Amino acid sequence: MHSVVEKVTQRIIERSHVVRSLYLKHIDKAAEDGPHRSTLACGNLAHGFAACSTGEKADLTENKKANIAIISSYNDMLSAHEPYKDSPALIKAAIREAGGVAQFAGGVPAMCDGVTQGQPGMELSLFSRDVIAMSTAISLSHNMFDGGLYLGVCDKIVPGLLLGALSFGHLPAVFVPSGPMTSGITNKEKAMTRQLYAEGKIGRKELLESESKSYHSPGTCTFYGTANSNQMMVEIMGLHLPGSSFINPYTPLRDELTKEAARQVLKFTKLGDDYRPLGRVIDEKAIVNAIVGLLATGGSTNHTMHIVAIARAAGIEVNWDDFNELSHAVPLLTRVYPNGQADINHFQAAGGMSVLIADLLRGGYLHNDVMTIANNRGMGDYSQEPKIIGGKLTWQEGPAKSLDETVIGSLEKPFAASGGLHVMRGNLGRGISKVSAVAEEHQVVEAPALVFDDQDDVLAAFHRGELERDFIVVLRFQGPKSNGMPELHKLTPILGLLQDRGFKVAIVTDGRMSGASGKVPSAIHMCPECEDGGPLAKVRDGDMIVLNTQTGDVNTLVDEAEFNARKPAANTAKDHHWGMGREMFGAFRVGASSAETGAANLFDETNLYCRIKK
């Protein structure tokens, strides 16, 4: 193992020992009686299988066969989830043939940040993760199941499913991706069109035509945002079948992988002799593998929150210092938009996850000695890729090296010596910066602050011509407690345009920019957030700020005594707590933890993790 990876892993193991031990004790106790439906009263069980066939009722009564829960994020409005419409039928048939029973246990909501971007609904996005986690727990709460298949792909859906599944960590789990849509217009062309629209050089008709050519068919968006970072993360943690993450929907290989995922989970239930509960698959080493994968690919900044929350759900304590130390050791090995011009289909064609994982294993950056849902226990299985040969699904060793070194590099020729995320710290708090897409000449900015409390006010200032200068946007009151921490991509085109005009620009905020964070330097997720009186709330127009993403420093140059004496500003933004369902999420805003602790509502004073830490 690489010395830094080994050191950070050991530190996480030691830090988490007490709570992790209690979590494992909890799931072991939940598993000790075997199938929980055997403990149900007759009336309970009759309700649970009333809609099953006569044969399935007999099997479930006598515990002859494993019963697998299907939990899906299917809806047919959102492209990434539409391909799941046929999956339950494929899964049920495959499990029946393999000697099991499957029931559709529940659906979870799936909202799209691409649709809600810049809209009021975006303020529900982050909290939807916790709603999905709770919905998953409700789906499993009937105590009818021996394992679970989880169908989800996009931004908050996969983390939410995993959080919920870990509350039933005694059950084996396999995650089933839907795959990316085929490639549309180039990402460069799409970005250029957005900037032309921001300049007023083209109209809405031309912009919509461009966007429709980019997002054009069923499947995940093809840029490397949070959705595709999710798929990388789940595969590198060993919860996908090897090489299954980026196979396009509605192809024979995609369908065969869905059926194989169904057959696979049957092998690992407590009824067999190869029991692999989810709570054992997700251990400290799997979490470190996920962080390494995120850094090596320049993935979504959202995962600096999601991975922390997922780890906590498994009794593991991870913090941003762990991310930062690993980031300075792990090389950047991929260039996928917004960190390059290729899309996720180009990544797959260049060798995909098999090449990436093989190289990271070779360098000692990944733990091989982990439990996975592949046939053998270890990450070595994930250097293979699936094929259909002679009408049968099989796995073969992936390419020995990248098939396109402009998309996937190597340990010998990385795109950068360190990973794509840095922790930012200074007298303005702690935050995250995604540097993998920022050109070196833009990675250090010193400029006066322009303070806003609403992203629409930034846009209005741009259209009034007030931003034609060097500046750092300080966008406050965008944290989870304030307004649900919406993504702020509405600002990306105008800031990118001003940067292209030669101005020094950057953004510092307690909000999110997520997986599509691009070429503009930033410090995001700033903690403590302004709603809690964080130092960002003390910044005033004209204060000089230095943002150095290379060193990880973000500071105001205001005299220390003067700055400390300032009273944090009050939130002047228009009301964000009513309309579009936001009035129902007041408890989520009040109960949200900080970005660094996962921005979660799931770890309150009744939670095992919090009780022990207290």
N, C-alpha and C positions, 0 to 999 in steps of 0.2 A: 504493500500500500504506500501511496505517496505520504510523506511524513505529516504534511499539514492536514490532509484528509483524516489520517489516523488520529492525530491529536484532537481535532475538533470532534470527531466521533466519540472518542473516549470521554471528552469533557461533557458532551451531551448525555452519555450513558450515566456518568457519575451524578450530574445535576438532576437527572430524571429518576434516579433509582427508587426513591420512596414511592412516588406517585405511579410510576410504571409498574412496580411490583404489585401495588394495590389494584391497578387496572387488570393485570393478568390474573390475579386472584379472583377478581369479579367475573371475568369471562370464563375462567375455568369452572367456577361454581355454576354459571349459567348452562354450561355444557354437560355437567356431570350426570344428569338424568337422561341423556339421549334426547330423542325427538320430544319436544315439549307438548305436542298434541296428545301424547299419551297421558298427560296430566289433566287434560281438559275433561270437564263433565260431559256426559252424553249429549245434553242439549247444546253445549258449546260446540262440540265437534260436528254435530248434525248441521248446525248453521254454517260451519266452516267448509263443509264439502257438499252442501245441498245441491249445487249446480254441477257437480262432477258426474261422470259416468258411473254406472254400477260397478265396473271393475276398479275404477279409481277409488271409489268409496271403500271397497274391500281392502285395497292396498293401504290406504291411509288409516283405516281402522286398526289393522294388524301391524302397522309400522314395517311392512314388507319392503316398501320402496321409499326413497327419499322424495320429499316434496320441495320443489324449488320455487322461490318467489321471483316473479318478474316485476321490476319497478322501472317505469319508463317515463321519459320526458317528452313523449310524442305530442306534437301538434302539427297541423298542416299549414300554419301561417308562416312558420320560421323554417328556412331552408335546411338548417342543420338537423332539425328534428323530424322533418317530414319523412326521411327514409326509414324511420322506425315503425311506420304504419303496418308493415308486413312482418315485422320481427316476431311478435308473440306467436303467430301461427307457425313460423319456422322453428322457433324454440320449442314449442309444445310438441311438435312432431318429432324433433330430434331427441328430446328427453324421453318421450314415450318409447321410441325405438331403442334407446339405450337402457331402458328399464327403470325409468323414474316417472314422476308426476310433476307437472308445473301448473301453477296458478298465477294469473295476473293479479298481483297483490295490491297495486296502486299506481296512480300516476302522480307526477310532481309537476309544479308549474315550471315553465321555461320561458323566460323573457329574453329579449335580445337587446344588448346595448347598442347595436347598430341602428335599430329602429327608434329607440328612446333617446339616443344621443342628443344632448342639448334641449331635451324636452322635460316637462315635469315628472314624467314616469321614470326618468333616469334616477331619480332620488329614491326609488324603491329597489334599484338594481342590487346593491350590495346586500341589503337586508333579505332579498329573495333567496340568497344562499342559506340563511338560517331557516327560512320558511321551508325550503326544500329538505333540509336536514330533518326538521320536525315532521314533515310529510312522510319522509322515508321511514322514520321511527314508527309513525302511526301505521304505515303499511305493513310493518313487520310485527306489530304489537299483538296480533291475533295468536301468536305462539303456534302457528301451523307449519313452520318451515324448517328445513334442514340446510338450506343454502340460499344464496341470492344471486340473481343476474341483474346488473344495473345498466340501464340504457340511457346514456347522457353524453353530451359532448362539449357544450359551450360554457361561457364564462363562469357563471356561479353555479351551474347545474352539477358539474362533476365534483367540485369541492363539497357542495351541499349533499349530494348522494353519499360521498365518502364519509362525511361527518356523521350522517345518520346511520350508515352501515356500521361504523365503528362503535356506535352505542349497542349494537348487536354483534360485537366482535367475536363471539363464539361461533358464528356462522361463517362458512367459507363464502367467498365472494369473487365473482368474475365480472369485470366491466366490459361492456360491448360498445365499441365506437360505431359511428355511422359513416365516417369518412368525409373527405373534402370534396367540394364540387370541382369539376374540371376547370382548367384555367380559362380566364376571360382575357380582357385587355391587360396590358402590362401595368404593373404597379406604378411605374414611372409616369405613364400616360395618365393614369387615374389621379395621381398627386398633382400633376401639372394642371389638369382640368380644374381641380378644386382651387388651386391658387388663381387661375384665370377668373373663376367665378368670384373669388374674394376681391379681386381687383376691379370687378365690374365689367370685364372685357367679354364675357359670355353670359347668357341668361340661364334661367332655371331649366328651360327645355334642353339645352345642350348639356347641362350638368346632369340632369336625370338620365339622359341617353347614355352618358359615360358611366354613371353608377350602375345602370342596368346591364351594361356590357361586362361589368366587373362582377356583380352579384347576380348571377343569371340562371341558376339551376339548383336542384336539391343538393344538399351537402354543406359542409362547413365553409366559411369564408377562407380564401386561400392565403391570406397574409398570415404572418406569424404573430398573432395576437394571443389573447388569453385562451381562446378556444383550442387552438392548435398547441399552445404550451401545455394545456391540460392533457392532451393526448400523449405528448412526449412524457409528461410527468407520470401518468398512470402506467405507461408501458415500462418506464425505467424503474418504477417501484414494483414491477412484476405482477400487475393486476390485469393487463391485457395479454392476449396470446401474442407471442413474438411476431413482430413485423405487421401487426394488424391495424395500427393506428391510422395510416394514411392511404388506405385502399379506397378508391372511389365507390360511392353508393351505386346500387343497381348494376353491379357486375357479378359474374359468377363467383369470383374469388371472395367478394364481400359477403355474399350469401353463405358460402361454405364456411367462412370464418365465424359467422354468427351461429351457425349450427354446431360448429366445433366448440365454441365457447359454452354452449348449453351442455354438450356432452362432458366437457372438461370439469364443470363444477360438480357433477355427480360423483367424480372420482374422489373428492376431497371432503365429503360429509362425514359426520361422526359414525354413520352406519358402516363405513368401509374401514380399511386398514391404512389409509394414507390421509389422515385428518389434517387439514390445513386451514385453521380458522383465520379470518381476516385480521384479528387482533394480534396474531403472531406474524403474519406476513408484513404488516406495517409495524416495523420496529425501528430502533434508532438508526440502523444501517440503511434501511430503506428510505428513511427521511433524508439522510445525508445524500444518498444517491439521487433523490429528487432535486435537492438543491444544486448538486453538481451538474445535473442535466440542464437545469434552468440557466445556470451560469455559462455553461459551455455553448449553449445555443442562443444566448442573448434574449431569453424569454421574457414573459410578461412580468411587470412590476407588481401586478395584483398578487402574484404568488408569494411575495414577501409577507402578505397577510394570510393567504390561504394555507400555505404549508405550515405556518405557525399554528393556525387553528386546527388543522388536521392532526398535527403532532400532539397537541394538547388533548384532543379527543381520544388519543391512544395512550395518554399518560406520559407524554414526552415533552420536555421543555426546550424549545428552540428560540433563539433571539436573533436580532439583526447583526450582532457582532459575529455570530456563527456564519451568516451569509457573507459578511464583509471579509472575514479571514479566508474563507474558501474562495471568494471571488478573486483575491489577489494571488491565488495559487493555480486556479483552474483556467486553462487557455480558452479563448473564444474560437470555436471550431466551425461555426456555420455563418453563412450570410443569406438570410431570408428576410424579405421585406417585413418591417421597416429598417432592418439592419443591412439590407442589400436590395438588389432588384429582383431576385428569384422569388418564386412563391413556393408553397408547401409541396406542390406536385413536382417542381424541379428538384426540391430536396429529396423527395421519394425516388425520383429517377436517378439521382446521383448516388444512391445507395441507402439513403434514409437511415432509419434507426439502427439497422444492423451494422453499418459502417461506423456510425457515431459511437455506439456502445462498444464495439470491438476495440476501437482506438482508445476510448476512455479506460477500458479494462487493461489494455496493454500498458498504459501509463500509470496504472495503480490508482486511478481517480475514482473508480467505482468499487464497491464491495461486491465480490462475487459470491461470498458465503451467506446468501440470503435465501429465504423461502419465497417461492414465486408460484404462480398458477400454471407455469409451463410443466412439461413432463418431468424434467429433472429439477432439482432444487439449486438454482444458481443463476446469476446473470449471464453465464456463458451461453445459455439457450437463446439469448436475445441478440446474438450475433448472426442468427439465422433469419431467413425470410420465407414466407409462405408461397407455395406454387400449386397449381393444379396440373398434375401430370397423369396422363392416362385416365382422366376423369376423377382422380382422387387427390384430396388435399394432402400435401406433404410439406416438409420444411427442408430447405437446403442452406448450406453456409452462404452468407451474403458475400458481396464483392470483397476482395482482399484489400482494396483501397477505394477512395472516392472516385466516382466516374466523372465528376465535374468539380475540379478543385477551386472553381470560383464560387461554388455553393457550399461544399463541405471540404474543409481543409484537413489538416493532419496535425499530429503532435509535433512533427518536424517543421511544418509550415502553417502555424495557426494564423488567424486573422488578427489576433491580439494576444499578448502574453497573459492577460488576465481576463476574467469574466466580464460580462456586460453590465453588472450592477454594482454600485458603490453605496455604502452608507454615508450620508452627509451629516455633519455635526458642527456645532458652533454656538454662538450666543443667540441664534434663532431657533435652536432646538435640534432634534434628530429627524432625519428623513431618508429618502431613497432617491438615487439618480440612476437612470438608465443611460449609460454612456456608449453603448455599442453602436448606436446609429448616429452619434454626434461626431462631426469632423473635429480633428485635433485642434484646429485653429479656433474652434468655438467652445472649447471645453473649459475655458476660464473667462469669466465676464465680470467686470467691475463697472457698475453703472448706478444711477439714482433710481430709487424705488418709485413706482407708481402704484398706489394702493387702491384695491377694489374689493368689494364684498359680494359681487355678483358677476358671473362671466358675461352676461348680456351688457353690462356696463363697459367691459373691456371692448366688446365689439362696437358699441356706440362710439367710444372714444376713437377707435380706428377709423370709423366712417366719417367722423368729424375732422380727421386729419391730425389728431393730437398725438399720434404715436410715431411720427416720422422723426425719430431720434433714438439715441441709445437709452435703454431703460431695462429695469427688471420688474416685471409684473409681480406684485405681491397680492395674491388672491386669497382672501381670508374667509373664515367661516364656511369651509367646504368639507369639514371633517364629519365622521359618522354621527356624532352627537348633535351637530348643527343642522345638517340637511340630508344626512344619509350618504355623504361622500360620493357624489356623482362623478363620472368621468368628465373631463374637460376638453375633449377633442374638438369641440366647436372652435377652440382658440388656435388649434394647430395650423390651419392654413394661413391665417393672418400673421402669426408670429414667424412662420417659415418664410412668408413673403417679405416681411420686414428684414429678416436676416439676409435674404438674398439681395436686398437693396443695399447691403453694406452696414446696416446698423447692428450694434451689439445688443442682443436681446436674450432674455432668459425668463423663466417663471419659477417662483417659489410659492408653494401652496400647501395647505393641509388637506387638499383634495387629491384626486387620482388623475393619472393620464393613461394608465394601464398598458396593455400589451402592444398597442400601436404607437407608444411613445416614440417620437421620431427624432428629427435632426436638431431640434431646439434644446439647449441645455436646461436642466431643471433640477429642482429639489422638491420632491413631492412627498405626500404622507407625513408632513411635518408634525412632530409630537413635542410637547403636548399640543393638542389642537386648540384653535382660538376660542372655541366655546368653553374650554376649561381654563381660559386665561393664559394660553401659551404665549411665548415671547413674540411670535409673529403678529399678535394683536397690538403690539406696542410700536410697530413700524409706522412711520409717517411719510407722506409724499416728500421726495427729495433726499431722504436718508440714503447715503451711499452704502451699497451692498457689494460684497465680493463673493462670487460663486465659483469655486474651483472644484470641478468634478474629478480632476486628476488626483488631488490630495484628499478630497472628501470634506472640504471646509466650506461652510456657509455662514457668513458673519455680516452684521451691520457694523459700519465704522463709526457709529455714534459713540460719543464718550460713554464709558461704562457706567459711571455714576449717574449721568443724565438718563441713559437708557433704562437702568434699573429703577429709577425713580418714577418713570412714566406709568400711568395707569392704563391697563389694557383697554382698548376701544370696545365699545358695544357694537353688536351686529346691526348694521344699518340696512341690510338687504331687505327686499320685499319678502313678504311671508312665504315660507317654503313648507308650511305644515298643513296646508289645506288644498283640496282638489286632487284629482287623479288618484284617489285612494290614500293619499299621504296622511290624512287625518287618522287612519287606523294604525299607523306605525309609530305613534308617540312613545309607546313603551320600548320599542326597539331603539329609538334615538336616545332615550334616557339611559337605557341599560347597556349601550354599546361600549365595548372596551376600546383601548387605543389601537391605532393601526399596527403598532409594533407587537401587540399581544393578540393580533388576529382580527380586530374589529368585529368581535363576536358577541352575541347575546346568550351564548350557550354555556357560559362558564360563570354562573351566578353563585351566590353563597350556598346553594343547595347542591352544587356540583362537586363530585368527588375530588376533582383537581383542585378547586378553590378551597375546599374544606381542609385538605391536607396542607396546602401551601400556607394557609392562614395559621 
